[in-house]
Amino acid sequence: MDERILTAIVPAIGLVSGLIATYVSLQNRALLAEVRKELAEMENRIILRLNGLYIRRSECELHNALLEERIEGIVRQKREAASD
């Protein structure tokens, strides 16, 4: 009788141990996936914020050229108004 109980208990313990290990492994994978998702979202927020704060060099050059044209136009208008 004792041998029958032992032959049933040992595989049952192995099965329970395997199920627990599988459950813990799945929980770890889910946690890792969640952390990776949060990191990707944070990275996207940082990139969007940096893109909003900093202007590219070509954009600055274009903006400066536009300002110079406007100033020159205003100076021309003032000269023409003064000469009339």
DODREN-224936 format. One record per atom (N, C-alpha, C): residue in one letter; atom name; x, y, z; residue number from 1. Coordinates in steps of 0.1 Angstrom, whole numbers. Example, Ala and Ser with C-alpha at 12.3 -4.5 7.8 and 13.67 -1.06 7.14 Angstrom:
<patis>
(pati "a","N",(132,-57,78),1)
(pati "a","CA",(123,-45,78),1)
(pati "a","C",(132,-33,78),1)
(pati "s","N",(128,-22,71),2)
(pati "s","CA",(137,-11,71),2)
(pati "s","C",(129,0,79),2)
</patis>
This chain:
<patis>
(pati "m","N",(8,-12,0),1)
(pati "m","CA",(0,0,0),1)
(pati "m","C",(9,13,0),1)
(pati "d","N",(19,13,8),2)
(pati "d","CA",(28,24,9),2)
(pati "d","C",(35,27,-5),2)
(pati "e","N",(38,16,-11),3)
(pati "e","CA",(45,18,-24),3)
(pati "e","C",(36,24,-35),3)
(pati "r","N",(23,20,-34),4)
(pati "r","CA",(13,26,-43),4)
(pati "r","C",(11,41,-41),4)
(pati "i","N",(11,44,-29),5)
(pati "i","CA",(9,59,-26),5)
(pati "i","C",(21,66,-30),5)
(pati "l","N",(33,61,-28),6)
(pati "l","CA",(45,68,-32),6)
(pati "l","C",(46,68,-47),6)
(pati "t","N",(42,58,-54),7)
(pati "t","CA",(43,58,-69),7)
(pati "t","C",(33,68,-75),7)
(pati "a","N",(23,72,-67),8)
(pati "a","CA",(13,81,-72),8)
(pati "a","C",(17,95,-68),8)
(pati "i","N",(23,97,-56),9)
(pati "i","CA",(26,110,-51),9)
(pati "i","C",(38,116,-58),9)
(pati "v","N",(48,108,-61),10)
(pati "v","CA",(60,113,-67),10)
(pati "v","C",(57,119,-81),10)
(pati "p","N",(50,113,-90),11)
(pati "p","CA",(47,119,-103),11)
(pati "p","C",(38,131,-101),11)
(pati "a","N",(29,131,-91),12)
(pati "a","CA",(20,142,-89),12)
(pati "a","C",(28,154,-84),12)
(pati "i","N",(38,152,-76),13)
(pati "i","CA",(47,163,-71),13)
(pati "i","C",(54,169,-83),13)
(pati "g","N",(59,160,-92),14)
(pati "g","CA",(66,164,-104),14)
(pati "g","C",(57,172,-113),14)
(pati "l","N",(45,168,-114),15)
(pati "l","CA",(35,175,-123),15)
(pati "l","C",(32,189,-117),15)
(pati "v","N",(30,190,-104),16)
(pati "v","CA",(27,202,-98),16)
(pati "v","C",(38,212,-99),16)
(pati "s","N",(50,206,-97),17)
(pati "s","CA",(63,214,-98),17)
(pati "s","C",(64,220,-112),17)
(pati "g","N",(62,212,-122),18)
(pati "g","CA",(62,216,-136),18)
(pati "g","C",(52,227,-139),18)
(pati "l","N",(40,225,-134),19)
(pati "l","CA",(29,235,-136),19)
(pati "l","C",(33,248,-130),19)
(pati "i","N",(38,248,-118),20)
(pati "i","CA",(42,260,-111),20)
(pati "i","C",(53,267,-119),20)
(pati "a","N",(63,260,-123),21)
(pati "a","CA",(74,265,-131),21)
(pati "a","C",(69,272,-144),21)
(pati "t","N",(60,265,-151),22)
(pati "t","CA",(54,271,-163),22)
(pati "t","C",(46,284,-160),22)
(pati "y","N",(39,284,-149),23)
(pati "y","CA",(31,296,-146),23)
(pati "y","C",(41,307,-143),23)
(pati "v","N",(51,305,-135),24)
(pati "v","CA",(61,316,-132),24)
(pati "v","C",(68,320,-144),24)
(pati "s","N",(71,311,-153),25)
(pati "s","CA",(78,315,-166),25)
(pati "s","C",(68,324,-174),25)
(pati "l","N",(56,320,-175),26)
(pati "l","CA",(46,329,-183),26)
(pati "l","C",(44,342,-176),26)
(pati "q","N",(44,343,-163),27)
(pati "q","CA",(43,356,-156),27)
(pati "q","C",(55,365,-159),27)
(pati "n","N",(67,359,-159),28)
(pati "n","CA",(79,366,-162),28)
(pati "n","C",(79,372,-176),28)
(pati "r","N",(74,364,-186),29)
(pati "r","CA",(73,368,-200),29)
(pati "r","C",(63,380,-201),29)
(pati "a","N",(52,378,-194),30)
(pati "a","CA",(42,389,-195),30)
(pati "a","C",(47,402,-189),30)
(pati "l","N",(55,401,-178),31)
(pati "l","CA",(60,412,-171),31)
(pati "l","C",(71,419,-180),31)
(pati "l","N",(79,411,-186),32)
(pati "l","CA",(89,416,-196),32)
(pati "l","C",(83,423,-207),32)
(pati "a","N",(72,417,-213),33)
(pati "a","CA",(65,424,-224),33)
(pati "a","C",(59,437,-220),33)
(pati "e","N",(54,438,-208),34)
(pati "e","CA",(48,450,-203),34)
(pati "e","C",(59,461,-201),34)
(pati "v","N",(71,457,-195),35)
(pati "v","CA",(82,466,-193),35)
(pati "v","C",(87,471,-207),35)
(pati "r","N",(88,462,-217),36)
(pati "r","CA",(93,466,-230),36)
(pati "r","C",(83,476,-236),36)
(pati "k","N",(70,474,-235),37)
(pati "k","CA",(60,483,-240),37)
(pati "k","C",(61,496,-234),37)
(pati "e","N",(63,497,-221),38)
(pati "e","CA",(64,510,-214),38)
(pati "e","C",(77,517,-218),38)
(pati "l","N",(88,510,-220),39)
(pati "l","CA",(100,516,-224),39)
(pati "l","C",(99,522,-238),39)
(pati "a","N",(92,514,-247),40)
(pati "a","CA",(90,519,-261),40)
(pati "a","C",(81,532,-261),40)
(pati "e","N",(71,532,-252),41)
(pati "e","CA",(62,544,-251),41)
(pati "e","C",(70,556,-246),41)
(pati "m","N",(78,553,-236),42)
(pati "m","CA",(86,564,-230),42)
(pati "m","C",(96,570,-240),42)
(pati "e","N",(102,561,-248),43)
(pati "e","CA",(112,565,-258),43)
(pati "e","C",(105,573,-269),43)
(pati "n","N",(92,569,-273),44)
(pati "n","CA",(85,577,-282),44)
(pati "n","C",(82,591,-277),44)
(pati "r","N",(78,592,-264),45)
(pati "r","CA",(75,605,-258),45)
(pati "r","C",(87,614,-257),45)
(pati "i","N",(99,608,-254),46)
(pati "i","CA",(111,616,-254),46)
(pati "i","C",(115,621,-268),46)
(pati "i","N",(113,612,-278),47)
(pati "i","CA",(117,616,-291),47)
(pati "i","C",(107,628,-296),47)
(pati "l","N",(94,626,-293),48)
(pati "l","CA",(85,636,-297),48)
(pati "l","C",(88,650,-290),48)
(pati "r","N",(92,649,-277),49)
(pati "r","CA",(95,661,-270),49)
(pati "r","C",(107,668,-276),49)
(pati "l","N",(118,660,-279),50)
(pati "l","CA",(130,665,-284),50)
(pati "l","C",(127,672,-298),50)
(pati "n","N",(119,665,-306),51)
(pati "n","CA",(116,671,-319),51)
(pati "n","C",(108,684,-318),51)
(pati "g","N",(100,685,-307),52)
(pati "g","CA",(93,697,-305),52)
(pati "g","C",(101,708,-300),52)
(pati "l","N",(112,705,-293),53)
(pati "l","CA",(121,715,-287),53)
(pati "l","C",(131,721,-296),53)
(pati "y","N",(137,712,-304),54)
(pati "y","CA",(149,716,-311),54)
(pati "y","C",(145,718,-326),54)
(pati "i","N",(151,728,-332),55)
(pati "i","CA",(148,731,-346),55)
(pati "i","C",(161,726,-354),55)
(pati "r","N",(158,721,-366),56)
(pati "r","CA",(170,716,-374),56)
(pati "r","C",(177,728,-380),56)
(pati "r","N",(189,726,-383),57)
(pati "r","CA",(198,737,-389),57)
(pati "r","C",(192,743,-401),57)
(pati "s","N",(187,735,-411),58)
(pati "s","CA",(182,740,-423),58)
(pati "s","C",(169,748,-421),58)
(pati "e","N",(161,744,-411),59)
(pati "e","CA",(149,752,-407),59)
(pati "e","C",(153,766,-402),59)
(pati "c","N",(164,766,-394),60)
(pati "c","CA",(169,779,-388),60)
(pati "c","C",(174,788,-400),60)
(pati "e","N",(181,782,-409),61)
(pati "e","CA",(187,790,-420),61)
(pati "e","C",(176,796,-428),61)
(pati "l","N",(166,788,-431),62)
(pati "l","CA",(154,792,-439),62)
(pati "l","C",(147,803,-432),62)
(pati "h","N",(145,802,-419),63)
(pati "h","CA",(138,812,-411),63)
(pati "h","C",(145,825,-411),63)
(pati "n","N",(159,824,-409),64)
(pati "n","CA",(167,836,-409),64)
(pati "n","C",(167,843,-423),64)
(pati "a","N",(167,836,-433),65)
(pati "a","CA",(166,841,-447),65)
(pati "a","C",(153,849,-449),65)
(pati "l","N",(142,843,-444),66)
(pati "l","CA",(129,849,-445),66)
(pati "l","C",(128,862,-437),66)
(pati "l","N",(134,862,-425),67)
(pati "l","CA",(134,874,-417),67)
(pati "l","C",(142,885,-424),67)
(pati "e","N",(154,881,-430),68)
(pati "e","CA",(162,891,-437),68)
(pati "e","C",(154,897,-448),68)
(pati "e","N",(147,889,-456),69)
(pati "e","CA",(139,894,-467),69)
(pati "e","C",(128,904,-462),69)
(pati "r","N",(121,900,-452),70)
(pati "r","CA",(111,909,-446),70)
(pati "r","C",(117,922,-442),70)
(pati "i","N",(128,922,-435),71)
(pati "i","CA",(134,934,-430),71)
(pati "i","C",(139,943,-442),71)
(pati "e","N",(144,937,-452),72)
(pati "e","CA",(148,944,-464),72)
(pati "e","C",(136,950,-471),72)
(pati "g","N",(125,943,-471),73)
(pati "g","CA",(113,948,-477),73)
(pati "g","C",(108,960,-469),73)
(pati "i","N",(108,960,-456),74)
(pati "i","CA",(104,971,-448),74)
(pati "i","C",(113,983,-450),74)
(pati "v","N",(126,981,-451),75)
(pati "v","CA",(135,992,-453),75)
(pati "v","C",(133,998,-466),75)
(pati "r","N",(130,990,-477),76)
(pati "r","CA",(127,996,-490),76)
(pati "r","C",(114,1004,-490),76)
(pati "q","N",(104,999,-483),77)
(pati "q","CA",(92,1007,-482),77)
(pati "q","C",(94,1020,-475),77)
(pati "k","N",(102,1020,-464),78)
(pati "k","CA",(105,1032,-457),78)
(pati "k","C",(113,1042,-466),78)
(pati "r","N",(122,1037,-473),79)
(pati "r","CA",(130,1046,-482),79)
(pati "r","C",(122,1052,-493),79)
(pati "e","N",(113,1044,-499),80)
(pati "e","CA",(104,1049,-509),80)
(pati "e","C",(94,1059,-503),80)
(pati "a","N",(89,1057,-491),81)
(pati "a","CA",(80,1066,-485),81)
(pati "a","C",(87,1079,-482),81)
(pati "a","N",(100,1078,-478),82)
(pati "a","CA",(108,1090,-474),82)
(pati "a","C",(111,1098,-487),82)
(pati "s","N",(114,1091,-498),83)
(pati "s","CA",(118,1098,-510),83)
(pati "s","C",(106,1105,-517),83)
(pati "d","N",(94,1100,-515),84)
(pati "d","CA",(82,1106,-521),84)
(pati "d","C",(78,1119,-515),84)
</patis>
